[in-house]
Amino acid sequence: MIPYQHVEDGNGTIWLNSITCSGSEHKLINCSYSIETSGCSHWYDVGVKCYLSCPAEEHEGLLRFITGSTENIGRLEINYRGEWGTICSSRFGHVEAAVACRQLGYWCVLHSTQSQIDH
């Protein structure tokens, strides 16, 4: 759902209010709702962002290296909420690196600094 502050205001009739769904409905009109919209304004129009497919939960937490020429070193990315992204280095130390390396199928990690990675 997109916050109403970021949705362009509509115009014309506001049809539905107070929609409540169980999640099993195939149409929004099958949810419970009110047609009493006198307290509504277009400032509160609903916005939704839809995706063609849902992120698969089995991919949640997967790791990968974004590398150049070596497969076992590089910027670490994680799949979180269906998207790949980076991890902040704040509080990420040797123990966290060892866990990440084990998850990626490596046995050992040597603690390295940014200057060692650059060379």
BALOBA-1460 file (C-alpha; in Angstrom, 3 decimals):
// residues 119
<rec num="1" residu="m" x="0.000" y="0.000" z="0.000"/>
<rec num="2" residu="i" x="1.229" y="3.482" z="-0.840"/>
<rec num="3" residu="p" x="0.737" y="6.130" z="1.881"/>
<rec num="4" residu="y" x="-2.112" y="8.427" z="0.896"/>
<rec num="5" residu="q" x="0.219" y="11.443" z="1.054"/>
<rec num="6" residu="h" x="2.052" y="10.008" z="-1.984"/>
<rec num="7" residu="v" x="-1.052" y="9.288" z="-4.074"/>
<rec num="8" residu="e" x="-2.326" y="11.815" z="-6.578"/>
<rec num="9" residu="d" x="-5.772" y="12.993" z="-5.465"/>
<rec num="10" residu="g" x="-8.634" y="11.659" z="-7.573"/>
<rec num="11" residu="n" x="-11.846" y="13.437" z="-8.477"/>
<rec num="12" residu="g" x="-15.477" y="12.468" z="-8.804"/>
<rec num="13" residu="t" x="-17.369" y="9.951" z="-6.702"/>
<rec num="14" residu="i" x="-15.794" y="8.109" z="-3.788"/>
<rec num="15" residu="w" x="-17.567" y="4.761" z="-3.742"/>
<rec num="16" residu="l" x="-16.301" y="2.674" z="-0.848"/>
<rec num="17" residu="n" x="-15.125" y="3.222" z="2.715"/>
<rec num="18" residu="s" x="-13.996" y="1.027" z="5.608"/>
<rec num="19" residu="i" x="-13.159" y="-2.016" z="3.468"/>
<rec num="20" residu="t" x="-12.288" y="-5.127" z="5.485"/>
<rec num="21" residu="c" x="-11.145" y="-8.335" z="3.789"/>
<rec num="22" residu="s" x="-10.262" y="-11.767" z="5.154"/>
<rec num="23" residu="g" x="-7.747" y="-12.348" z="2.336"/>
<rec num="24" residu="s" x="-9.643" y="-15.223" z="0.712"/>
<rec num="25" residu="e" x="-11.812" y="-12.994" z="-1.499"/>
<rec num="26" residu="h" x="-11.262" y="-12.981" z="-5.257"/>
<rec num="27" residu="k" x="-12.712" y="-9.484" z="-5.711"/>
<rec num="28" residu="l" x="-12.471" y="-6.395" z="-3.530"/>
<rec num="29" residu="i" x="-16.249" y="-5.942" z="-3.824"/>
<rec num="30" residu="n" x="-16.638" y="-9.296" z="-1.986"/>
<rec num="31" residu="c" x="-15.055" y="-7.820" z="1.142"/>
<rec num="32" residu="s" x="-17.169" y="-6.013" z="3.706"/>
<rec num="33" residu="y" x="-17.417" y="-2.259" z="3.158"/>
<rec num="34" residu="s" x="-19.487" y="0.822" z="3.765"/>
<rec num="35" residu="i" x="-20.942" y="3.103" z="1.090"/>
<rec num="36" residu="e" x="-21.111" y="5.934" z="3.641"/>
<rec num="37" residu="t" x="-18.332" y="8.179" z="2.321"/>
<rec num="38" residu="s" x="-19.468" y="11.609" z="3.560"/>
<rec num="39" residu="g" x="-16.437" y="11.771" z="5.902"/>
<rec num="40" residu="c" x="-14.013" y="10.901" z="3.075"/>
<rec num="41" residu="s" x="-12.087" y="13.211" z="0.765"/>
<rec num="42" residu="h" x="-9.793" y="12.586" z="-2.182"/>
<rec num="43" residu="w" x="-6.853" y="13.454" z="0.081"/>
<rec num="44" residu="y" x="-7.280" y="9.905" z="1.471"/>
<rec num="45" residu="d" x="-7.574" y="8.044" z="-1.850"/>
<rec num="46" residu="v" x="-6.029" y="4.561" z="-1.707"/>
<rec num="47" residu="g" x="-2.827" y="3.777" z="-3.598"/>
<rec num="48" residu="v" x="-1.481" y="0.274" z="-4.213"/>
<rec num="49" residu="k" x="1.675" y="-1.065" z="-5.847"/>
<rec num="50" residu="c" x="1.185" y="-4.517" z="-7.384"/>
<rec num="51" residu="y" x="3.750" y="-7.070" z="-8.579"/>
<rec num="52" residu="l" x="3.409" y="-9.753" z="-11.245"/>
<rec num="53" residu="s" x="4.632" y="-12.375" z="-8.785"/>
<rec num="54" residu="c" x="5.100" y="-12.598" z="-5.044"/>
<rec num="55" residu="p" x="8.637" y="-12.980" z="-3.691"/>
<rec num="56" residu="a" x="9.208" y="-16.593" z="-2.777"/>
<rec num="57" residu="e" x="9.893" y="-17.036" z="0.921"/>
<rec num="58" residu="e" x="12.464" y="-19.736" z="0.227"/>
<rec num="59" residu="h" x="14.725" y="-17.058" z="-1.282"/>
<rec num="60" residu="e" x="14.503" y="-14.851" z="1.818"/>
<rec num="61" residu="g" x="17.960" y="-14.518" z="3.322"/>
<rec num="62" residu="l" x="19.929" y="-15.901" z="0.380"/>
<rec num="63" residu="l" x="23.378" y="-14.371" z="-0.011"/>
<rec num="64" residu="r" x="25.537" y="-13.681" z="-3.044"/>
<rec num="65" residu="f" x="28.783" y="-11.987" z="-3.933"/>
<rec num="66" residu="i" x="28.876" y="-9.227" z="-6.493"/>
<rec num="67" residu="t" x="32.367" y="-9.819" z="-7.802"/>
<rec num="68" residu="g" x="34.834" y="-9.009" z="-10.492"/>
<rec num="69" residu="s" x="37.183" y="-11.825" z="-11.389"/>
<rec num="70" residu="t" x="37.240" y="-13.882" z="-8.159"/>
<rec num="71" residu="e" x="34.173" y="-15.849" z="-7.078"/>
<rec num="72" residu="n" x="34.844" y="-15.921" z="-3.330"/>
<rec num="73" residu="i" x="35.376" y="-12.223" z="-2.603"/>
<rec num="74" residu="g" x="33.336" y="-9.138" z="-3.171"/>
<rec num="75" residu="r" x="30.466" y="-7.015" z="-2.007"/>
<rec num="76" residu="l" x="27.933" y="-9.135" z="-0.128"/>
<rec num="77" residu="e" x="24.251" y="-8.901" z="-1.059"/>
<rec num="78" residu="i" x="21.219" y="-10.439" z="0.651"/>
<rec num="79" residu="n" x="17.770" y="-11.242" z="-0.688"/>
<rec num="80" residu="y" x="15.312" y="-9.569" z="1.649"/>
<rec num="81" residu="r" x="11.615" y="-9.034" z="1.011"/>
<rec num="82" residu="g" x="12.063" y="-10.320" z="-2.520"/>
<rec num="83" residu="e" x="14.811" y="-7.903" z="-3.534"/>
<rec num="84" residu="w" x="18.610" y="-8.061" z="-3.603"/>
<rec num="85" residu="g" x="20.421" y="-5.367" z="-1.645"/>
<rec num="86" residu="t" x="23.587" y="-4.646" z="0.255"/>
<rec num="87" residu="i" x="24.329" y="-4.917" z="3.971"/>
<rec num="88" residu="c" x="25.623" y="-2.032" z="6.081"/>
<rec num="89" residu="s" x="29.082" y="-2.613" z="7.534"/>
<rec num="90" residu="s" x="28.127" y="-1.140" z="10.920"/>
<rec num="91" residu="r" x="28.749" y="-3.866" z="13.550"/>
<rec num="92" residu="f" x="29.520" y="-6.418" z="10.806"/>
<rec num="93" residu="g" x="32.679" y="-8.106" z="12.006"/>
<rec num="94" residu="h" x="34.618" y="-11.361" z="11.799"/>
<rec num="95" residu="v" x="31.892" y="-13.510" z="13.355"/>
<rec num="96" residu="e" x="29.246" y="-12.172" z="10.962"/>
<rec num="97" residu="a" x="31.600" y="-12.692" z="8.025"/>
<rec num="98" residu="a" x="32.213" y="-16.291" z="9.140"/>
<rec num="99" residu="v" x="28.451" y="-16.955" z="9.270"/>
<rec num="100" residu="a" x="28.007" y="-15.451" z="5.792"/>
<rec num="101" residu="c" x="30.884" y="-17.504" z="4.380"/>
<rec num="102" residu="r" x="29.497" y="-20.720" z="5.867"/>
<rec num="103" residu="q" x="26.091" y="-19.929" z="4.366"/>
<rec num="104" residu="l" x="27.764" y="-19.430" z="0.973"/>
<rec num="105" residu="g" x="29.468" y="-22.828" z="1.272"/>
<rec num="106" residu="y" x="32.957" y="-21.754" z="2.344"/>
<rec num="107" residu="w" x="34.730" y="-23.191" z="5.365"/>
<rec num="108" residu="c" x="36.804" y="-20.281" z="6.559"/>
<rec num="109" residu="v" x="37.064" y="-16.520" z="6.376"/>
<rec num="110" residu="l" x="40.041" y="-14.279" z="6.908"/>
<rec num="111" residu="h" x="39.173" y="-10.901" z="8.354"/>
<rec num="112" residu="s" x="40.002" y="-8.293" z="5.774"/>
<rec num="113" residu="t" x="39.862" y="-4.544" z="5.602"/>
<rec num="114" residu="q" x="38.647" y="-2.462" z="2.687"/>
<rec num="115" residu="s" x="42.234" y="-1.747" z="1.600"/>
<rec num="116" residu="q" x="42.957" y="-5.492" z="1.352"/>
<rec num="117" residu="i" x="39.872" y="-6.040" z="-0.806"/>
<rec num="118" residu="d" x="40.876" y="-3.249" z="-3.187"/>
<rec num="119" residu="h" x="44.191" y="-4.875" z="-4.080"/>
